[in-house]
Amino acid sequence: MSETVLYNVDSRGVATLTLNRPDVHNAFDDAIINALIEKLELAANDNAVRVLVLRSEGKNFSAGADLNWMRRMAQNSHQENLEDARGLAKLMELLNFLPKPTIALVQGAAFGGAVGLAACCDMVIATEASKFCLSEVRIGLIPAVISPYVNQAIGERQSRRYMLTAEAFSSAQAQQWGLVHELVADNDDLDGAKEELVAKLLGNSPQGIGAAKALIFAVSQKPITNEVIEDTAQRIADIRVSEEGQEGLSSFLNKRKPNWIQD
């Protein structure tokens, strides 16, 4: 039996996390959620990993929750359902706050929780034919644990329509609202677009990228108070005197490549 979640890291430090259940449109259950959590924790704690790519095998990115899993959970107690939901919530939190840049490659359908996976990634590349759908209310459920991330990605106004109607929306709409950053013609173009982003990311300071990502979360949707202003001043002072900050400034002033760029 083949592995349902694949993980590998190449010589550049690019980790690829792949959903590998194309026969069921990469639907996920509790076992796959736990496997994804395990791999994300590996990536987060591996200094050699500089970028993480999330993708899937087959025609569709993911159909969301597995039907057999949902059927099983419907028979469980409230406490068991709460514990199960916390597992999915942990996955979304880990992916969203991973201290490495993340890129999602979306082909075909991304339904239900799969929209959450895309929303939790820093960058999303999708094909022009891709479709997204927050389909939970069709079966009497709600997109609960993914809602904070989806709301931030597409905005409350779009959520108030598409979480309630469960209408599918196109990749062009997803790009217009901010969920998707780049569209490509078809599946064969995903890797080329991904490599362009990877090249840009690998040219930047790993510490700088991690600190910039933390900075975004620190200031996002917060009023500009004295505390926020002081925090941002502390952050730039800290990174200026850090080893990597010094290396970056030195390489710029001396017109040489910084040591994080591989020849």
SERO-4910 file (N, C-alpha, C, O; in steps of 0.05 Angstrom, whole numbers):
BEGIN
 pado doro    nc1    nc2    nc3   cac1   cac2   cac3    cc1    cc2    cc3    oc1    oc2    oc3
  Met    A     17    -24      0      0      0      0     18     25      0     36     27     16
  Ser    A     13     44    -18     29     68    -20     23     87      3      1     86     14
  Glu    A     43    104     10     39    123     31     19    145     22     19    153     -2
  Thr    A      3    153     40    -18    173     33     -8    202     36    -20    220     25
  Val    A     15    205     50     27    232     52     57    228     46     71    212     60
  Leu    A     67    242     26     96    240     19    110    265     28    100    287     27
  Tyr    A    136    261     35    152    284     44    180    279     36    192    258     41
  Asn    A    192    299     23    220    298     16    232    326     16    218    346     12
  Val    A    258    327     20    273    352     20    296    350      0    311    331      2
  Asp    A    297    368    -19    319    367    -39    344    380    -29    345    391     -7
  Ser    A    365    380    -45    391    390    -37    391    420    -32    409    430    -19
  Arg    A    371    434    -42    369    463    -38    355    470    -12    356    493     -3
  Gly    A    343    450      0    327    456     24    298    461     18    284    473     35
  Val    A    289    452     -5    261    455    -12    246    429     -4    251    408    -16
  Ala    A    228    431     15    213    408     24    187    407      8    174    428      4
  Thr    A    179    383      0    154    380    -14    136    360      1    144    338      7
  Leu    A    112    370      8     93    354     24     69    349      5     56    367     -5
  Thr    A     65    323      0     46    315    -22     24    297    -11     29    277      2
  Leu    A     -1    305    -16    -24    288    -11    -25    267    -33    -25    274    -56
  Asn    A    -26    242    -25    -23    220    -45    -46    200    -43    -42    177    -39
  Arg    A    -70    211    -47    -94    194    -48   -111    201    -73   -134    208    -70
  Pro    A    -99    200    -96   -113    209   -120   -139    194   -126   -157    204   -139
  Asp    A   -140    169   -117   -164    152   -122   -188    162   -107   -211    156   -116
  Val    A   -185    178    -86   -207    190    -72   -205    220    -72   -213    234    -53
  His    A   -192    231    -93   -189    260    -97   -175    273    -73   -180    296    -66
  Asn    A   -156    258    -61   -140    268    -39   -156    278    -15   -148    297     -1
  Ala    A   -179    265    -11   -194    271     13   -177    263     38   -162    244     37
  Phe    A   -181    277     60   -164    271     83   -181    263    107   -204    272    110
  Asp    A   -169    246    124   -182    237    148   -163    242    172   -143    256    168
  Asp    A   -170    232    195   -154    237    219   -125    227    216   -106    239    226
  Ala    A   -122    204    203    -95    192    199    -78    210    182    -55    214    187
  Ile    A    -90    221    160    -75    238    142    -69    265    156    -48    276    152
  Ile    A    -88    275    171    -83    300    186    -60    296    205    -42    314    207
  Asn    A    -59    274    219    -36    268    238    -10    266    222     11    275    232
  Ala    A    -11    254    199     14    251    183     23    278    173     47    284    173
  Leu    A      4    295    165     12    322    156     24    339    180     43    353    176
  Ile    A     12    336    203     23    349    227     51    340    232     69    357    237
  Glu    A     56    314    231     82    303    236    103    315    216    125    323    224
  Lys    A     96    316    191    114    326    171    119    356    173    141    366    170
  Leu    A     98    371    180    102    400    184    119    406    208    135    424    207
  Glu    A    117    390    229    134    394    252    163    387    245    182    400    254
  Leu    A    167    367    228    194    361    218    206    385    203    228    393    208
  Ala    A    190    396    185    199    418    169    205    443    186    225    457    182
  Ala    A    188    448    206    191    471    223    217    470    239    230    491    244
  Asn    A    225    446    247    248    442    264    274    435    249    294    431    262
  Asp    A    273    434    223    296    426    207    308    452    195    297    464    178
  Asn    A    332    459    205    345    484    195    352    482    166    357    503    153
  Ala    A    354    458    155    361    455    127    338    462    109    342    467     85
  Val    A    313    461    119    290    467    103    286    497    101    285    511    121
  Arg    A    285    507     76    283    536     72    256    544     59    247    567     62
  Val    A    243    525     46    217    530     33    201    504     35    212    482     33
  Leu    A    174    506     39    157    483     38    136    486     17    123    506     15
  Val    A    134    465      0    114    465    -22     92    444    -14     99    421     -8
  Leu    A     68    452    -15     45    434    -10     31    429    -36     23    447    -50
  Arg    A     28    403    -43     16    396    -69      2    369    -66      1    358    -44
  Ser    A    -10    359    -88    -23    334    -87    -21    319   -113    -16    332   -134
  Glu    A    -24    293   -113    -24    277   -137    -52    275   -149    -72    278   -135
  Gly    A    -53    272   -175    -78    267   -188    -91    292   -199    -79    313   -202
  Lys    A   -117    289   -206   -131    311   -220   -140    333   -202   -143    356   -211
  Asn    A   -144    327   -176   -154    347   -158   -136    351   -134   -124    333   -123
  Phe    A   -135    376   -125   -118    383   -102   -129    368    -77   -114    353    -65
  Ser    A   -154    371    -71   -166    356    -49   -196    361    -48   -205    384    -51
  Ala    A   -211    339    -43   -240    341    -40   -248    349    -11   -271    350     -5
  Gly    A   -228    353      6   -234    360     34   -236    334     51   -221    316     47
  Ala    A   -255    334     69   -258    312     88   -267    286     74   -284    287     57
  Asp    A   -255    264     83   -262    238     73   -290    229     83   -296    233    106
  Leu    A   -306    218     65   -333    211     72   -335    190     94   -351    191    112
  Asn    A   -317    170     92   -317    149    113   -309    161    140   -320    152    160
  Trp    A   -291    180    140   -283    193    165   -307    208    177   -313    207    200
  Met    A   -321    224    160   -345    239    169   -366    220    179   -380    226    199
  Arg    A   -370    198    166   -390    178    174   -383    167    202   -400    164    219
  Arg    A   -357    161    206   -348    151    231   -351    171    254   -360    165    276
  Met    A   -344    196    248   -345    217    268   -374    223    276   -380    232    298
  Ala    A   -393    219    257   -421    225    263   -432    206    285   -451    212    298
  Gln    A   -419    183    288   -427    163    308   -413    168    335   -420    154    355
  Asn    A   -394    186    336   -378    190    360   -391    211    378   -409    225    370
  Ser    A   -381    212    403   -392    230    423   -383    259    417   -365    264    401
  His    A   -395    278    431   -387    306    428   -357    309    436   -343    323    422
  Gln    A   -348    297    457   -321    299    466   -302    288    445   -281    300    439
  Glu    A   -309    265    433   -292    254    412   -291    272    388   -270    274    375
  Asn    A   -313    284    381   -314    303    358   -297    328    364   -284    338    347
  Leu    A   -298    337    389   -282    360    397   -252    354    395   -237    370    384
  Glu    A   -244    331    404   -216    323    402   -207    321    373   -185    328    365
  Asp    A   -225    309    357   -219    306    328   -216    334    315   -198    338    299
  Ala    A   -234    352    321   -234    379    309   -208    393    318   -197    409    302
  Arg    A   -199    389    342   -174    402    351   -150    392    335   -131    407    331
  Gly    A   -152    367    325   -130    357    308   -128    373    282   -107    381    274
  Leu    A   -151    377    269   -151    393    244   -143    422    250   -129    434    234
  Ala    A   -152    433    273   -145    460    280   -115    462    284   -103    482    276
  Lys    A   -103    442    296    -74    442    299    -59    442    273    -39    456    269
  Leu    A    -69    426    254    -57    425    227    -58    453    214    -38    462    204
  Met    A    -81    466    215    -83    492    202    -65    512    216    -52    529    203
  Glu    A    -64    511    242    -46    530    257    -17    526    250     -2    545    246
  Leu    A     -8    501    249     19    494    243     27    504    215     48    516    211
  Leu    A      9    499    196     15    507    168     15    538    166     32    549    153
  Asn    A     -4    551    178     -6    580    176     18    594    188     28    613    177
  Phe    A     27    584    211     49    597    226     76    584    222     94    589    237
  Leu    A     78    566    203    104    553    198    125    575    194    121    593    179
  Pro    A    148    572    208    168    594    206    185    592    180    208    602    180
  Lys    A    175    580    160    187    578    133    166    587    113    142    584    118
  Pro    A    174    598     90    155    605     69    142    580     58    155    560     53
  Thr    A    116    582     52    100    559     42     87    567     16     77    589     12
  Ile    A     86    547     -3     74    551    -29     55    528    -34     62    505    -32
  Ala    A     30    534    -40     10    513    -47      7    513    -77      4    534    -90
  Leu    A      6    489    -88      1    485   -117    -26    472   -119    -30    449   -110
  Val    A    -45    486   -132    -73    476   -132    -82    470   -161    -81    487   -178
  Gln    A    -90    445   -165   -101    437   -191   -129    425   -186   -134    413   -165
  Gly    A   -147    427   -205   -173    415   -202   -189    428   -180   -190    452   -176
  Ala    A   -201    410   -164   -219    419   -143   -205    422   -116   -188    405   -109
  Ala    A   -211    443   -102   -203    447    -74   -229    453    -58   -239    475    -59
  Phe    A   -239    433    -44   -265    435    -31   -261    433     -1   -243    421      9
  Gly    A   -279    446     14   -280    444     43   -254    451     56   -243    473     52
  Gly    A   -244    433     72   -219    438     87   -195    444     69   -176    456     78
  Ala    A   -196    435     44   -174    441     26   -171    471     20   -149    480     15
  Val    A   -194    486     21   -193    515     18   -177    526     42   -162    545     39
  Gly    A   -181    514     66   -165    522     89   -136    517     86   -119    534     93
  Leu    A   -128    494     74   -100    489     70    -87    510     52    -66    520     57
  Ala    A   -102    517     30    -91    538     12    -89    565     27    -70    579     24
  Ala    A   -110    571     42   -110    597     56    -87    599     77    -78    621     82
  Cys    A    -78    577     87    -57    577    107    -29    579     95    -10    583    109
  Cys    A    -27    577     69     -1    579     56      5    608     49    -13    623     43
  Asp    A     30    615     49     38    642     43     33    650     14     26    673      8
  Met    A     36    631     -4     33    636    -32     17    613    -45     21    590    -37
  Val    A     -1    619    -63    -17    599    -76    -16    603   -106    -21    624   -116
  Ile    A     -8    581   -120     -9    581   -149    -31    561   -157    -31    538   -147
  Ala    A    -48    569   -175    -70    551   -183    -73    552   -213    -64    570   -227
  Thr    A    -85    531   -224    -90    530   -253   -116    546   -258   -132    550   -241
  Glu    A   -118    554   -283   -141    570   -291   -167    554   -288   -189    566   -285
  Ala    A   -165    528   -290   -189    511   -288   -196    503   -260   -216    489   -255
  Ser    A   -180    510   -240   -185    502   -213   -211    514   -202   -219    536   -210
  Lys    A   -223    499   -184   -248    509   -171   -245    506   -141   -232    487   -131
  Phe    A   -257    525   -127   -257    524    -98   -285    524    -88   -303    535   -100
  Cys    A   -290    511    -65   -317    510    -54   -316    506    -24   -303    487    -14
  Leu    A   -330    523     -9   -334    520     19   -361    505     23   -382    518     27
  Ser    A   -359    479     20   -383    463     15   -397    452     41   -416    437     38
  Glu    A   -387    458     64   -396    445     89   -426    447     94   -438    427    103
  Val    A   -438    470     89   -466    473     96   -485    455     79   -508    450     87
  Arg    A   -475    445     57   -491    427     41   -498    402     56   -519    390     51
  Ile    A   -481    394     75   -486    369     90   -491    376    120   -487    359    137
  Gly    A   -499    401    125   -507    408    152   -484    415    171   -488    416    195
  Leu    A   -460    420    160   -437    427    176   -428    456    171   -442    470    157
  Ile    A   -406    464    183   -396    491    180   -365    489    176   -353    470    186
  Pro    A   -353    508    161   -324    508    158   -310    521    182   -297    541    180
  Ala    A   -314    508    205   -307    521    230   -277    527    234   -270    550    235
  Val    A   -260    506    235   -233    511    243   -217    525    220   -196    536    226
  Ile    A   -226    523    196   -212    537    174   -221    566    171   -209    582    157
  Ser    A   -243    574    184   -255    600    180   -237    624    186   -238    643    171
  Pro    A   -221    623    207   -204    647    212   -184    652    189   -179    675    182
  Tyr    A   -174    630    177   -154    633    156   -167    640    129   -157    656    114
  Val    A   -190    628    124   -205    634     99   -215    663    100   -213    677     80
  Asn    A   -225    671    123   -235    699    126   -213    719    120   -217    739    106
  Gln    A   -189    713    130   -167    731    125   -158    731     96   -150    752     85
  Ala    A   -161    708     83   -153    706     55   -172    719     36   -164    733     17
  Ile    A   -198    715     39   -217    724     19   -234    748     30   -249    760     14
  Gly    A   -233    753     56   -248    775     67   -276    766     77   -287    747     67
  Glu    A   -285    780     97   -311    773    109   -334    775     90   -353    759     91
  Arg    A   -333    794     72   -355    798     54   -359    774     35   -382    765     31
  Gln    A   -337    764     24   -340    740      7   -347    716     24   -362    699     15
  Ser    A   -336    714     48   -343    691     66   -373    690     71   -385    669     72
  Arg    A   -385    714     74   -414    715     81   -431    706     58   -454    698     62
  Arg    A   -421    706     34   -435    693     12   -428    664      9   -445    647     10
  Tyr    A   -402    658      6   -394    632     -3   -394    611     19   -395    587     13
  Met    A   -392    619     44   -396    599     65   -425    592     69   -431    570     79
  Leu    A   -443    610     61   -472    606     65   -484    592     41   -503    576     44
  Thr    A   -475    598     17   -488    586     -7   -474    560    -15   -486    545    -30
  Ala    A   -449    556     -7   -433    533    -16   -430    533    -46   -426    512    -58
  Glu    A   -431    556    -58   -426    558    -87   -396    553    -92   -379    561    -76
  Ala    A   -390    541   -114   -362    539   -123   -354    566   -135   -370    580   -146
  Phe    A   -328    573   -131   -318    597   -144   -293    591   -159   -278    572   -151
  Ser    A   -288    606   -179   -266    600   -198   -239    609   -187   -238    624   -167
  Ser    A   -218    599   -199   -191    608   -191   -187    638   -197   -172    651   -183
  Ala    A   -200    648   -218   -198    676   -224   -211    693   -202   -200    713   -194
  Gln    A   -234    684   -192   -246    698   -169   -228    696   -144   -225    715   -130
  Ala    A   -217    672   -140   -200    668   -117   -175    686   -118   -166    696    -98
  Gln    A   -165    691   -142   -143    709   -145   -152    738   -140   -138    753   -127
  Gln    A   -175    745   -150   -185    772   -146   -189    778   -116   -184    801   -107
  Trp    A   -197    759   -101   -203    763    -72   -178    760    -55   -178    769    -32
  Gly    A   -156    749    -66   -131    747    -50   -124    719    -41   -102    715    -29
  Leu    A   -140    699    -46   -133    671    -38   -111    660    -56    -93    646    -46
  Val    A   -112    666    -81    -93    656   -101    -76    680   -110    -86    702   -115
  His    A    -49    675   -113    -31    696   -121    -26    695   -151    -22    716   -164
  Glu    A    -25    671   -163    -17    669   -191    -33    646   -204    -38    625   -192
  Leu    A    -41    651   -229    -55    631   -245    -37    622   -267    -22    637   -279
  Val    A    -38    595   -273    -24    584   -296    -44    570   -314    -66    563   -305
  Ala    A    -36    565   -338    -55    554   -358    -65    526   -350    -89    520   -352
  Asp    A    -46    509   -343    -54    481   -336    -34    469   -317    -15    482   -308
  Asn    A    -39    443   -310    -23    430   -290      6    429   -296     23    431   -279
  Asp    A     13    427   -322     41    425   -330     56    451   -324     81    450   -324
  Asp    A     42    473   -320     56    498   -315     60    504   -285     73    524   -279
  Leu    A     49    487   -268     51    493   -239     80    492   -230     88    509   -214
  Asp    A     95    472   -239    123    470   -229    140    493   -238    157    503   -223
  Gly    A    137    502   -263    152    525   -272    147    550   -256    166    564   -248
  Ala    A    122    555   -250    115    579   -234    125    576   -205    134    595   -193
  Lys    A    123    551   -195    134    546   -168    164    551   -167    173    563   -148
  Glu    A    179    542   -187    208    545   -187    215    575   -188    236    582   -176
  Glu    A    200    591   -201    206    620   -202    204    632   -173    221    647   -165
  Leu    A    183    624   -159    180    633   -131    202    622   -113    214    637    -97
  Val    A    208    597   -116    229    584   -100    256    598   -104    270    604    -85
  Ala    A    262    605   -129    288    618   -135    289    645   -121    310    653   -110
  Lys    A    267    660   -121    266    686   -106    270    682    -76    285    696    -64
  Leu    A    257    662    -65    258    657    -37    287    648    -28    297    657     -8
  Leu    A    299    631    -44    326    621    -38    347    642    -40    368    640    -28
  Gly    A    341    664    -54    359    686    -56    358    705    -32    375    723    -30
  Asn    A    339    700    -15    335    718      9    345    704     34    348    680     35
  Ser    A    349    720     54    359    711     80    339    693     93    316    701     97
  Pro    A    346    668    101    328    650    115    317    663    141    294    661    147
  Gln    A    336    675    156    328    688    181    310    712    175    291    716    189
  Gly    A    317    727    154    301    750    147    273    742    139    253    756    147
  Ile    A    270    721    124    243    712    116    227    703    140    204    711    142
  Gly    A    239    688    158    225    679    182    217    702    199    194    703    210
  Ala    A    235    722    202    229    745    218    207    763    205    190    774    219
  Ala    A    208    765    178    188    781    164    160    768    167    140    782    170
  Lys    A    159    741    166    134    727    168    123    731    197     99    736    200
  Ala    A    140    730    217    131    735    244    122    764    248    103    769    262
  Leu    A    136    782    234    128    810    235    100    815    224     84    830    236
  Ile    A     94    802    202     67    804    190     46    797    210     26    811    214
  Phe    A     50    774    223     30    765    243     29    784    267      7    788    279
  Ala    A     52    796    274     53    813    298     37    839    293     26    850    312
  Val    A     37    849    268     24    875    264     -3    873    250    -18    893    248
  Ser    A    -10    850    239    -34    847    223    -59    854    239    -63    844    261
  Gln    A    -75    871    227   -102    879    238   -100    890    267   -119    889    282
  Lys    A    -77    902    273    -74    915    299    -73    945    296    -62    955    276
  Pro    A    -84    960    315    -81    989    313    -52    997    317    -37    983    331
  Ile    A    -44   1019    306    -16   1028    308    -13   1043    335    -17   1067    336
  Thr    A     -7   1028    355     -3   1038    382     27   1042    388     44   1034    372
  Asn    A     32   1054    411     60   1057    419     73   1030    423     97   1027    418
  Glu    A     58   1011    432     68    984    437     76    971    410     97    958    408
  Val    A     60    974    390     66    963    363     91    977    352    108    964    341
  Ile    A     92   1003    354    115   1018    344    140   1009    357    161   1005    344
  Glu    A    140   1006    384    164    998    398    172    969    391    195    963    388
  Asp    A    152    952    387    157    924    379    171    923    352    190    908    349
  Thr    A    162    939    333    175    939    307    203    950    308    221    940    294
  Ala    A    208    970    325    235    981    329    253    960    341    276    957    332
  Gln    A    243    945    360    259    924    373    266    902    352    288    892    353
  Arg    A    247    895    335    252    874    315    273    882    296    291    865    289
  Ile    A    274    906    285    294    914    266    321    916    280    342    909    268
  Ala    A    322    926    305    347    928    319    359    900    324    383    895    321
  Asp    A    341    881    332    350    854    337    363    841    312    384    829    314
  Ile    A    350    845    289    359    831    265    384    845    253    400    832    240
  Arg    A    386    871    257    410    885    247    435    875    260    456    873    247
  Val    A    434    869    286    458    860    300    462    830    300    481    819    311
  Ser    A    443    816    288    445    786    286    467    778    266    475    794    250
  Glu    A    476    754    268    497    744    250    488    745    221    504    754    204
  Glu    A    464    737    215    455    738    188    449    766    178    454    772    155
  Gly    A    440    783    196    436    811    189    462    824    182    464    840    163
  Gln    A    483    818    198    509    829    192    520    819    166    533    834    151
  Glu    A    516    793    160    525    781    135    512    794    112    524    800     91
  Gly    A    486    799    114    471    811     92    481    839     86    485    847     63
  Leu    A    484    855    107    494    883    103    522    883     92    528    899     74
  Ser    A    539    865    103    567    864     93    568    856     64    583    868     48
  Ser    A    552    837     56    553    828     28    542    850      9    553    853    -13
  Phe    A    522    864     18    511    886      2    532    908     -1    536    918    -24
  Leu    A    545    916     21    564    938     20    589    931      4    602    948     -8
  Asn    A    596    905      5    621    896     -8    615    883    -35    633    872    -48
  Lys    A    591    886    -44    582    876    -71    590    847    -76    603    841    -96
  Arg    A    583    830    -57    587    801    -60    561    786    -53    543    798    -41
  Lys    A    560    761    -59    536    745    -52    537    738    -23    558    732    -12
  Pro    A    514    740     -9    513    731     19    517    701     20    513    686      1
  Asn    A    524    691     44    531    663     46    507    644     45    511    619     45
  Trp    A    482    654     44    459    636     42    452    630     13    435    613      7
  Ile    A    466    642     -6    461    636    -34    481    615    -44    505    619    -42
  Gln    A    470    592    -53    486    570    -62    496    576    -90    480    586   -107
  Asp    A    521    569    -96    531    572   -123    523    548   -140    530    547   -164
***
